[in-house]
């Protein structure tokens, strides 16, 4: 509601303690004019509006706009009244402390139109609730990582087209900062676009390009060299993109411009302990440079990586002022009061990451549901729980495929798991199929001993049946193997390795047990004896995993040291492991690279996951 001349005059009386007569004399205002102001018969002249503003120590533009609006209303000039109301709205908006909407979103790689639509809708909503600026993550428009899609002219054309749509369809009273590729002078950049007044006002090009682990940005992008500083609501803001913040030079250059805040756009994958690393470096910068730091991260699963979100704000004293939830698509104002952070243990973080990755892989690839081969063992039991938590029991089909070595306990426990979680359950006896295979091969196998060949036939029959059901019902098969098994090749190619996605691919066997116990604290879905009984593939009489492998706590420690820490065999032996175990396990790891190259993708949670991140030759004579 605008202020009238009579209100401003009353404020001057209160401020000075003068009567109208004294005001007229002291400030050389015609007494007749002052009488009209006092009676409401006239609005302040522009000169007197400036005078009153100076007396009251307020913005003269505000007083002028209010009195111009008052005059337009009294004279019935609707077009002028509308104009001055808009000016007042703008003045009041610009005087407010900045309100930044943080949009922690889950984009789909390559669905540029849908991502843009989501961004437009969220920007409109942010404008309606009073945001001055909305920020989205790194490459939010394309999703991350777009990989070789970036090499297609049609892809870059769609990016340009949707940026034009963003500019034209968002409200003019809100600024927008988001990540997308940009093309300039024959170079492609990983960029941040600043849109103000419905135009791209600035483009910032990422300066530090990661080229390690799951990242290969130097394959696609050129490095930027210039900083970006812009103003919004009288706040000077500097922009970084992800890797820029891990090298001090970009922020050092930004802070030479005397900025108030840094906004860092990120697509940073989940990894244990990464959250605290991000916060610590941002807190350090905040203290070193006296700036507040807004860190926005993407959320969601994309093939072998999963983004955790966990966006946050650190004030200029290095204190955490806002922390947004992990693994959720959510928006929040940067100046909202953060609830106390609840302690999250490793199991909860990893389990949440795997559930999100599984859900997104299934939904983003348009599968109608998931198929799981239940064995009665802990790996398939945990995979079933993950699938149900990811996409709902009504979309999951569990299949038991017993053979003569399948124990009654496994049969009972599989059916119990399916019943407990409310999924569709089927049992397919594979005796006749396996026997048919063996009969067909009997002449060719004559005078040979029974070995893992016959065991693998059972596994491959099961894989074929699951894939047939997948083809018929358009449900994805979730492979149930874990990292420990995949490391040493304790899995059957084209058998239990069949599947489109492997939720446990980066999960060691010891962590499988920890995650199973954690999941049962939410609701008991994995029978206790599945957790406590010795693990077995049940492909031969009285078979258990430890017949051919060391205990899993020993195996997993060797794997962690060799695969994730890249220690030599000698170093691992020096840490207390027997030479026999170390030499056997490291040899198995290297020898089975060809198997892993053909395995289903699965979400990365460790510092070194099998898959895109680990690029070892399949043919190699290296001795560790």
C-alpha positions as CSV (number, residue, x, y, z in Angstrom):
1,X,0.0,0.0,0.0
2,X,1.5,3.3,-1.1
3,X,2.1,6.3,1.3
4,X,0.2,9.6,0.8
5,X,1.3,13.1,1.1
6,X,-0.5,13.5,4.4
7,X,1.4,10.5,5.8
8,X,4.8,12.0,4.8
9,X,3.9,15.3,6.3
10,X,3.0,13.6,9.6
11,X,6.4,11.8,9.5
12,X,8.2,15.1,9.0
13,X,6.3,16.6,12.0
14,X,7.3,13.6,14.1
15,X,10.9,13.8,13.0
16,X,11.4,17.5,13.4
17,X,8.9,18.3,16.2
18,X,7.9,21.3,14.0
19,X,4.3,22.7,13.5
20,X,3.1,23.2,9.9
21,X,3.8,26.9,10.2
22,X,7.4,26.2,11.4
23,X,7.9,23.6,8.6
24,X,6.8,26.1,6.0
25,X,9.1,28.8,7.3
26,X,12.1,26.5,8.0
27,X,12.0,24.8,4.6
28,X,10.7,27.7,2.5
29,X,7.4,26.1,1.5
30,X,4.5,28.2,0.5
31,X,2.0,28.2,3.4
32,X,-0.9,27.7,0.9
33,X,0.8,24.6,-0.6
34,X,1.5,23.2,2.8
35,X,-2.2,23.6,3.7
36,X,-3.2,21.7,0.6
37,X,-0.7,18.9,1.5
38,X,-2.1,18.8,5.1
39,X,-5.7,18.5,3.9
40,X,-5.0,15.9,1.2
41,X,-6.1,18.2,-1.6
42,X,-2.7,18.0,-3.3
43,X,0.2,15.6,-3.7
44,X,3.7,16.7,-3.0
45,X,5.5,18.4,-5.8
46,X,8.6,16.6,-7.0
47,X,10.8,19.2,-5.4
48,X,9.1,18.9,-2.0
49,X,9.1,15.1,-2.3
50,X,12.9,15.2,-2.6
51,X,13.0,17.7,0.4
52,X,10.8,15.4,2.6
53,X,12.9,12.4,1.6
54,X,16.1,14.2,2.7
55,X,14.5,15.2,6.0
56,X,13.3,11.7,6.7
57,X,16.5,10.1,5.4
58,X,14.7,7.7,3.0
59,X,15.1,7.0,-0.7
60,X,13.8,10.1,-2.7
61,X,12.7,7.8,-5.5
62,X,10.3,6.1,-3.2
63,X,8.7,9.4,-2.1
64,X,8.5,10.8,-5.7
65,X,7.0,7.5,-7.0
66,X,4.4,7.5,-4.2
67,X,3.3,11.1,-4.7
68,X,3.2,10.7,-8.5
69,X,1.0,7.6,-8.0
70,X,-1.2,9.7,-5.6
71,X,-1.6,12.4,-8.2
72,X,-2.3,9.9,-11.0
73,X,-5.0,8.2,-8.9
74,X,-6.7,11.5,-7.9
75,X,-6.7,12.7,-11.5
76,X,-8.1,9.4,-12.8
77,X,-5.1,8.7,-15.1
78,X,-5.1,4.9,-14.9
79,X,-2.1,4.3,-17.3
80,X,0.1,6.6,-15.2
81,X,-1.1,5.1,-12.0
82,X,-0.2,1.6,-13.3
83,X,3.3,2.9,-14.4
84,X,4.1,4.4,-11.0
85,X,2.8,1.4,-9.1
86,X,5.3,-0.7,-11.1
87,X,8.1,1.7,-10.3
88,X,7.2,1.5,-6.6
89,X,7.2,-2.3,-6.7
90,X,10.6,-2.3,-8.4
91,X,12.0,0.2,-5.8
92,X,10.7,-1.9,-2.9
93,X,12.0,-5.1,-4.5
94,X,15.5,-3.7,-4.9
95,X,15.7,-2.5,-1.3
96,X,14.9,-6.0,0.1
97,X,17.8,-8.3,1.2
98,X,18.5,-10.8,-1.6
99,X,16.4,-14.0,-1.6
100,X,18.0,-16.8,-3.6
101,X,16.0,-20.0,-4.4
102,X,18.3,-23.0,-4.5
103,X,16.8,-25.6,-7.0
104,X,18.4,-29.0,-6.2
105,X,17.0,-30.8,-9.2
106,X,17.3,-34.3,-10.9
107,X,17.6,-33.7,-14.7
108,X,17.6,-36.4,-17.3
109,X,20.6,-36.5,-19.6
110,X,19.6,-35.5,-23.1
111,X,16.0,-34.6,-22.4
112,X,16.8,-30.9,-22.9
113,X,13.2,-29.9,-23.5
114,X,11.9,-31.6,-20.3
115,X,14.7,-30.2,-18.2
116,X,14.1,-26.7,-19.5
117,X,10.3,-27.0,-18.8
118,X,11.1,-28.0,-15.2
119,X,13.5,-25.1,-14.8
120,X,10.9,-22.6,-16.3
121,X,8.2,-23.9,-13.9
122,X,10.5,-23.7,-10.9
123,X,11.6,-20.2,-11.9
124,X,8.0,-19.0,-12.2
125,X,7.2,-20.5,-8.8
126,X,10.3,-18.9,-7.2
127,X,9.3,-15.5,-8.6
128,X,5.8,-15.8,-7.2
129,X,7.1,-16.4,-3.7
130,X,9.5,-13.5,-3.8
131,X,12.8,-14.9,-5.0
132,X,15.2,-12.4,-6.7
133,X,17.5,-15.1,-8.1
134,X,17.1,-18.8,-8.7
135,X,20.1,-21.1,-9.2
136,X,20.4,-24.5,-10.8
137,X,23.3,-27.0,-10.8
138,X,26.1,-27.5,-13.3
139,X,24.9,-28.6,-16.8
140,X,21.3,-28.6,-15.4
141,X,19.8,-28.1,-18.8
142,X,21.5,-31.1,-20.4
143,X,22.0,-33.4,-17.4
144,X,25.4,-34.6,-16.4
145,X,27.5,-36.1,-17.9
146,X,26.2,-35.8,-21.5
147,X,29.4,-37.4,-22.8
148,X,29.5,-37.8,-26.6
149,X,26.1,-36.2,-27.0
150,X,28.2,-33.0,-26.8
151,X,29.9,-33.9,-30.1
152,X,26.5,-33.8,-32.0
153,X,25.6,-30.5,-33.7
154,X,21.9,-31.3,-33.1
155,X,22.4,-31.6,-29.4
156,X,24.1,-28.1,-29.2
157,X,21.3,-26.7,-31.4
158,X,18.7,-28.0,-29.0
159,X,20.6,-26.4,-26.1
160,X,20.5,-23.0,-27.8
161,X,16.8,-23.4,-28.6
162,X,15.8,-24.1,-25.0
163,X,18.0,-21.3,-23.7
164,X,16.0,-18.9,-25.9
165,X,12.8,-20.4,-24.5
166,X,14.0,-20.0,-21.0
167,X,14.7,-16.3,-21.6
168,X,11.3,-15.6,-23.1
169,X,9.2,-17.6,-20.7
170,X,10.5,-16.7,-17.3
171,X,9.3,-13.6,-15.4
172,X,11.3,-10.5,-16.0
173,X,11.6,-9.7,-12.2
174,X,13.8,-12.7,-11.4
175,X,17.4,-13.5,-12.3
176,X,18.4,-17.0,-13.3
177,X,21.7,-18.8,-13.0
178,X,22.1,-22.3,-14.5
179,X,24.6,-24.6,-16.1
180,X,24.6,-25.6,-19.8
181,X,27.2,-26.0,-22.6
182,X,28.1,-22.9,-24.6
183,X,29.8,-22.7,-28.0
184,X,32.1,-19.8,-28.9
185,X,34.8,-19.3,-31.6
186,X,34.9,-23.0,-32.4
187,X,35.3,-24.0,-28.7
188,X,32.8,-25.8,-26.4
189,X,32.6,-24.8,-22.8
190,X,31.0,-26.0,-19.6
191,X,29.3,-22.8,-18.7
192,X,27.0,-20.9,-16.3
193,X,24.4,-18.7,-17.9
194,X,23.2,-15.6,-16.1
195,X,19.7,-14.4,-17.3
196,X,18.4,-11.0,-16.2
197,X,15.5,-9.0,-17.7
198,X,14.8,-12.0,-20.0
199,X,18.2,-11.8,-21.7
200,X,21.5,-13.8,-21.3
201,X,23.6,-11.0,-19.7
202,X,26.7,-13.1,-19.0
203,X,28.2,-16.5,-19.6
204,X,30.9,-17.9,-17.3
205,X,33.1,-20.7,-18.6
206,X,34.5,-23.3,-16.2
207,X,38.2,-22.9,-15.7
208,X,39.3,-26.1,-14.1
209,X,38.2,-29.3,-16.1
210,X,38.4,-32.6,-14.2
211,X,39.9,-35.5,-16.1
212,X,40.1,-38.3,-13.5
213,X,37.8,-40.9,-12.0
214,X,34.4,-40.8,-13.7
215,X,35.3,-37.4,-15.3
216,X,36.7,-36.8,-18.7
217,X,35.7,-33.1,-19.4
218,X,38.9,-32.4,-21.3
219,X,37.6,-34.7,-24.0
220,X,34.8,-32.2,-24.7
221,X,35.4,-28.8,-23.2
222,X,37.9,-26.0,-23.5
223,X,39.0,-24.1,-20.3
224,X,37.7,-20.7,-19.5
225,X,39.9,-17.9,-18.3
226,X,37.7,-15.1,-17.1
227,X,35.8,-14.6,-13.8
228,X,32.2,-13.6,-13.6
229,X,30.9,-11.2,-11.0
230,X,27.3,-9.8,-11.2
231,X,25.0,-7.8,-9.0
232,X,21.5,-8.7,-7.8
233,X,19.7,-6.8,-5.0
234,X,22.8,-4.8,-4.3
235,X,24.7,-8.0,-3.7
236,X,28.0,-8.7,-5.6
237,X,28.1,-12.4,-6.5
238,X,30.9,-14.4,-8.0
239,X,30.4,-17.7,-9.9
240,X,32.3,-20.9,-9.9
241,X,31.6,-24.3,-11.4
242,X,32.4,-27.5,-9.5
243,X,36.1,-28.3,-10.0
244,X,36.9,-24.5,-9.9
245,X,36.4,-24.5,-6.1
246,X,38.9,-27.3,-5.5
247,X,41.7,-25.1,-6.9
248,X,42.2,-21.8,-5.1
249,X,43.1,-19.5,-8.1
250,X,39.5,-19.0,-9.4
251,X,38.1,-17.9,-6.1
252,X,41.2,-15.7,-5.4
253,X,40.6,-13.9,-8.6
254,X,36.9,-13.5,-7.9
255,X,37.5,-12.0,-4.5
256,X,39.7,-9.2,-6.0
257,X,36.3,-7.7,-7.1
258,X,35.3,-7.3,-3.4
259,X,32.3,-9.7,-3.8
260,X,29.8,-10.6,-1.1
261,X,29.0,-14.1,-2.1
262,X,30.2,-17.1,-4.1
263,X,27.8,-19.4,-5.9
264,X,29.2,-22.7,-7.0
265,X,27.2,-24.8,-9.5
266,X,28.0,-28.5,-9.1
267,X,27.4,-32.0,-10.5
268,X,29.4,-33.8,-7.8
269,X,28.8,-37.6,-7.5
270,X,28.2,-39.3,-4.2
271,X,31.1,-40.9,-2.5
272,X,31.6,-41.7,1.2
273,X,33.0,-38.8,3.2
274,X,32.8,-36.4,0.2
275,X,30.1,-34.2,1.8
276,X,32.4,-33.2,4.7
277,X,35.2,-32.5,2.2
278,X,33.0,-30.1,0.3
279,X,31.8,-28.3,3.3
280,X,35.3,-27.9,4.8
281,X,36.8,-26.3,1.7
282,X,33.9,-23.9,1.4
283,X,34.2,-23.0,5.1
284,X,37.9,-22.3,4.6
285,X,37.2,-19.9,1.7
286,X,34.4,-18.2,3.6
287,X,36.8,-17.4,6.5
288,X,39.8,-16.6,4.3
289,X,38.0,-14.2,2.0
290,X,35.1,-13.0,4.2
291,X,32.4,-14.1,1.7
292,X,29.3,-16.3,2.1
293,X,29.4,-19.5,0.0
294,X,26.4,-21.1,-1.7
295,X,27.0,-24.6,-2.9
296,X,24.3,-26.1,-5.1
297,X,24.6,-29.8,-6.3
298,X,22.7,-32.0,-8.6
299,X,20.7,-35.0,-7.3
300,X,19.8,-38.2,-9.0
301,X,21.2,-41.4,-10.7
302,X,22.9,-41.3,-14.1
303,X,24.2,-44.7,-15.3
304,X,27.1,-45.5,-13.0
305,X,27.1,-42.3,-10.9
306,X,24.6,-41.0,-8.4
307,X,24.4,-37.4,-7.3
308,X,23.5,-36.8,-3.7
309,X,22.4,-33.2,-3.6
310,X,23.4,-32.0,-0.1
311,X,23.4,-28.4,-1.3
312,X,24.4,-26.0,1.5
313,X,25.2,-22.4,2.5
314,X,28.1,-21.2,4.6
315,X,28.0,-17.6,5.9
316,X,30.9,-15.2,5.9
317,X,32.0,-16.4,9.3
318,X,32.5,-19.9,8.1
319,X,29.3,-21.2,9.8
320,X,27.0,-23.6,8.1
321,X,23.6,-21.8,7.8
322,X,21.7,-24.1,5.6
323,X,22.0,-27.7,4.6
324,X,19.5,-29.3,2.2
325,X,18.5,-33.0,2.3
326,X,20.5,-35.7,0.6
327,X,19.1,-37.7,-2.3
328,X,16.0,-35.5,-2.7
329,X,14.8,-33.2,-5.4
330,X,14.0,-30.1,-3.5
331,X,14.0,-26.3,-3.5
332,X,14.8,-23.9,-0.6
333,X,15.6,-20.2,0.0
334,X,19.3,-19.7,0.8
335,X,18.5,-17.7,4.0
336,X,16.1,-20.3,5.4
337,X,17.0,-21.6,8.9
338,X,18.5,-25.0,8.6
339,X,17.2,-27.7,10.9
340,X,19.9,-29.4,13.0
341,X,21.5,-32.1,10.9
342,X,20.6,-35.6,11.9
343,X,23.5,-38.0,12.1
344,X,23.6,-40.2,9.0
345,X,25.7,-43.3,9.2
346,X,27.6,-44.9,6.3
347,X,25.0,-47.6,5.8
348,X,22.1,-45.1,5.5
349,X,24.0,-43.0,3.0
350,X,25.1,-45.9,0.9
351,X,21.7,-47.5,1.0
352,X,19.9,-44.3,0.0
353,X,22.4,-43.7,-2.8
354,X,21.8,-47.2,-4.2
355,X,18.0,-46.9,-4.0
356,X,18.0,-43.6,-5.8
357,X,20.4,-44.9,-8.5
358,X,18.2,-48.0,-9.1
359,X,15.0,-46.0,-9.2
360,X,16.4,-43.5,-11.7
361,X,18.0,-46.1,-14.0
362,X,14.7,-48.0,-14.2
363,X,12.4,-45.0,-14.6
364,X,14.7,-42.9,-16.9
365,X,15.1,-45.9,-19.2
366,X,11.3,-46.4,-19.2
367,X,11.2,-50.0,-17.9
368,X,7.9,-51.1,-16.5
369,X,9.4,-52.8,-13.5
370,X,12.2,-55.1,-12.3
371,X,12.9,-58.8,-12.3
372,X,15.1,-60.5,-9.7
373,X,16.3,-64.0,-9.5
374,X,15.9,-65.0,-5.8
375,X,18.4,-67.6,-4.5
376,X,17.7,-67.6,-0.8
377,X,21.0,-65.8,-0.3
378,X,21.8,-62.4,1.1
379,X,22.8,-60.7,-2.1
380,X,19.5,-61.3,-3.9
381,X,17.6,-60.6,-0.6
382,X,19.2,-57.2,-0.3
383,X,18.7,-56.5,-4.0
384,X,15.0,-57.3,-3.7
385,X,14.7,-54.8,-0.7
386,X,16.5,-52.1,-2.8
387,X,14.2,-52.7,-5.8
388,X,11.0,-52.5,-3.6
389,X,12.2,-49.3,-1.9
390,X,13.1,-47.9,-5.3
391,X,10.0,-48.5,-7.4
392,X,7.4,-50.2,-5.2
393,X,6.4,-53.8,-4.6
394,X,3.8,-53.7,-7.3
395,X,6.5,-53.3,-9.9
396,X,8.8,-56.0,-8.8
397,X,8.7,-59.7,-9.8
398,X,10.9,-62.2,-7.8
399,X,11.7,-65.6,-9.5
400,X,13.0,-68.6,-7.7
401,X,14.6,-71.3,-10.0
402,X,15.5,-74.3,-7.9
403,X,17.7,-77.2,-9.0
404,X,18.7,-80.3,-7.1
405,X,21.4,-78.5,-5.0
406,X,19.0,-75.8,-3.9
407,X,18.3,-76.3,-0.2
408,X,14.9,-76.3,1.4
409,X,16.0,-73.4,3.6
410,X,16.7,-71.3,0.4
411,X,13.3,-72.2,-1.0
412,X,11.5,-71.2,2.2
413,X,13.5,-68.0,2.7
414,X,13.0,-66.9,-0.8
415,X,9.2,-67.3,-0.6
416,X,9.2,-65.6,2.8
417,X,11.1,-62.6,1.5
418,X,8.7,-62.2,-1.5
419,X,5.7,-62.5,0.8
420,X,7.0,-60.1,3.4
421,X,7.7,-57.4,0.8
422,X,4.5,-58.0,-1.2
423,X,6.0,-58.7,-4.6
424,X,4.9,-61.1,-7.3
425,X,6.6,-64.5,-6.7
426,X,7.2,-67.3,-9.2
427,X,9.1,-70.6,-9.0
428,X,10.4,-72.3,-12.1
429,X,11.9,-75.8,-11.7
430,X,15.0,-76.0,-14.0
431,X,15.8,-79.7,-13.6
432,X,14.5,-80.6,-17.1
433,X,16.2,-77.7,-18.8
434,X,19.6,-78.4,-17.1
435,X,19.3,-82.1,-17.8
436,X,18.5,-81.3,-21.5
437,X,21.7,-79.2,-21.7
438,X,23.8,-82.0,-20.1
439,X,22.3,-84.6,-22.4
440,X,23.0,-82.5,-25.5
441,X,26.6,-82.0,-24.4
442,X,27.2,-85.6,-23.1
443,X,29.0,-86.8,-26.2
444,X,31.2,-83.8,-26.3
445,X,31.9,-84.0,-22.6
446,X,32.7,-87.7,-22.7
447,X,35.8,-88.8,-20.7
448,X,35.9,-85.4,-18.9
449,X,35.4,-84.8,-15.2
450,X,32.5,-82.9,-13.8
451,X,33.6,-79.4,-12.8
452,X,32.5,-75.7,-12.8
453,X,31.3,-76.2,-16.4
454,X,28.3,-78.1,-15.2
455,X,27.7,-75.7,-12.3
456,X,27.7,-72.8,-14.8
457,X,25.1,-74.4,-17.0
458,X,22.7,-74.1,-14.0
459,X,23.5,-70.4,-13.7
460,X,23.2,-69.8,-17.4
461,X,19.8,-71.5,-17.6
462,X,18.6,-69.2,-14.9
463,X,20.0,-66.2,-16.7
464,X,18.2,-67.2,-19.9
465,X,14.9,-67.6,-18.2
466,X,15.1,-64.2,-16.5
467,X,16.0,-62.5,-19.8
468,X,13.1,-64.2,-21.5
469,X,10.7,-62.8,-18.8
470,X,12.4,-59.4,-19.3
471,X,11.8,-59.4,-23.0
472,X,8.2,-60.5,-22.6
473,X,7.2,-58.1,-19.9
474,X,9.6,-55.2,-20.5
475,X,11.0,-55.4,-16.9
476,X,14.7,-54.9,-16.3
477,X,16.7,-57.8,-14.7
478,X,18.6,-56.6,-11.7
479,X,21.9,-58.5,-11.4
480,X,22.5,-59.5,-7.8
481,X,26.4,-59.8,-7.7
482,X,28.5,-57.8,-5.3
483,X,31.9,-56.1,-5.7
484,X,33.8,-58.9,-3.9
485,X,32.5,-61.6,-6.3
486,X,33.0,-59.4,-9.4
487,X,36.6,-58.6,-8.3
488,X,37.7,-62.3,-8.2
489,X,35.4,-63.5,-11.0
490,X,33.2,-65.5,-8.6
491,X,30.3,-65.0,-11.0
492,X,29.1,-66.7,-14.2
493,X,29.3,-64.8,-17.4
494,X,25.9,-65.0,-19.2
495,X,24.5,-66.6,-16.0
496,X,24.1,-64.8,-12.7
497,X,25.9,-61.8,-14.4
498,X,22.8,-61.4,-16.6
499,X,21.0,-58.1,-16.1
500,X,20.6,-54.5,-17.1
501,X,21.7,-53.0,-13.8
502,X,23.6,-54.2,-10.8
503,X,22.7,-52.3,-7.6
504,X,25.5,-54.0,-5.5
505,X,28.2,-53.8,-8.1
506,X,30.3,-51.4,-5.9
507,X,29.3,-53.0,-2.6
508,X,31.7,-55.4,-0.9
509,X,30.4,-58.6,0.7
510,X,31.0,-57.3,4.2
511,X,29.1,-54.1,3.3
512,X,26.3,-56.3,1.9
513,X,25.9,-57.7,5.5
514,X,26.0,-54.2,7.0
515,X,23.4,-52.9,4.6
516,X,21.1,-55.8,5.2
517,X,21.2,-55.3,8.9
518,X,20.6,-51.6,8.4
519,X,17.6,-52.2,6.2
520,X,16.1,-54.5,8.8
521,X,16.2,-51.7,11.3
522,X,13.6,-49.9,9.2
523,X,11.4,-53.0,8.8
524,X,12.5,-56.6,8.9
525,X,12.4,-57.8,5.3
526,X,15.5,-60.0,5.2
527,X,15.1,-63.2,7.3
528,X,17.7,-63.4,10.1
529,X,19.1,-66.8,8.9
530,X,19.7,-65.4,5.5
531,X,22.1,-63.0,7.2
532,X,23.7,-65.6,9.5
533,X,24.0,-68.7,7.4
534,X,27.3,-69.3,5.4
535,X,27.0,-67.8,1.9
536,X,26.8,-70.4,-1.0
537,X,26.1,-70.4,-4.7
538,X,24.4,-73.8,-4.2
539,X,25.7,-75.1,-7.6
540,X,27.2,-78.2,-6.0
541,X,26.6,-80.5,-3.0
542,X,27.4,-78.8,0.4
543,X,29.1,-75.9,-1.4
544,X,30.0,-72.7,0.5
545,X,31.9,-69.6,-0.8
546,X,34.7,-70.1,1.6
547,X,35.6,-73.4,-0.1
548,X,37.5,-71.4,-2.7
549,X,37.8,-67.9,-1.2
550,X,39.3,-66.6,2.1
551,X,36.9,-65.3,4.7
552,X,35.1,-62.2,3.3
553,X,36.6,-59.8,5.9
554,X,40.1,-60.9,4.7
555,X,39.1,-60.8,1.0
556,X,37.5,-57.4,1.3
557,X,40.5,-55.8,3.0
558,X,42.8,-57.1,0.3
559,X,40.4,-55.8,-2.4
560,X,40.1,-52.4,-0.7
561,X,43.9,-52.1,-0.6
562,X,44.6,-53.4,-4.1
563,X,41.6,-51.9,-6.0
564,X,40.8,-48.7,-4.2
565,X,44.1,-47.7,-2.7
566,X,46.2,-49.3,-5.5
567,X,48.7,-50.8,-3.1
568,X,51.3,-53.3,-4.3
569,X,51.1,-57.0,-3.3
570,X,54.2,-56.4,-1.1
571,X,52.5,-53.5,0.7
572,X,49.4,-55.6,1.3
573,X,51.4,-58.5,2.7
574,X,53.2,-56.0,4.9
575,X,49.8,-55.0,6.4
576,X,49.5,-58.6,7.8
577,X,47.9,-60.6,5.0
578,X,49.4,-63.9,3.9
579,X,51.4,-64.0,0.7
580,X,49.3,-66.9,-0.5
581,X,46.1,-65.0,-0.1
582,X,47.4,-61.8,-1.6
583,X,49.0,-63.4,-4.6
584,X,45.9,-65.5,-5.3
585,X,43.5,-62.6,-5.0
586,X,45.4,-60.0,-6.9
587,X,46.0,-62.5,-9.7
588,X,42.2,-63.3,-9.8
589,X,41.4,-59.6,-10.0
590,X,43.6,-58.9,-13.0
591,X,42.7,-62.1,-14.7
592,X,38.9,-61.4,-14.6
593,X,39.0,-58.0,-16.2
594,X,37.3,-59.4,-19.3
595,X,34.3,-60.6,-17.2
596,X,33.8,-57.2,-15.6
597,X,34.0,-55.5,-18.9
598,X,30.8,-57.4,-19.9
599,X,29.0,-56.9,-16.6
600,X,26.0,-54.7,-16.0
601,X,26.5,-51.1,-14.9
602,X,26.0,-50.3,-11.2
603,X,26.2,-47.2,-9.0
604,X,29.6,-46.0,-7.8
605,X,29.9,-45.4,-4.0
606,X,33.6,-46.1,-3.3
607,X,36.7,-44.3,-4.2
608,X,37.4,-46.7,-7.1
609,X,34.5,-48.6,-8.7
610,X,34.6,-51.3,-11.4
611,X,33.2,-49.7,-14.6
612,X,33.7,-46.4,-16.3
613,X,36.1,-45.2,-13.5
614,X,38.5,-48.2,-13.6
615,X,40.1,-48.6,-17.1
616,X,42.4,-51.6,-17.0
617,X,43.4,-53.6,-20.1
618,X,41.7,-57.0,-20.5
619,X,44.9,-58.3,-22.0
620,X,47.9,-57.8,-19.7
621,X,50.9,-59.6,-18.3
622,X,51.3,-57.2,-15.4
623,X,52.3,-58.8,-12.1
624,X,51.3,-56.9,-9.0
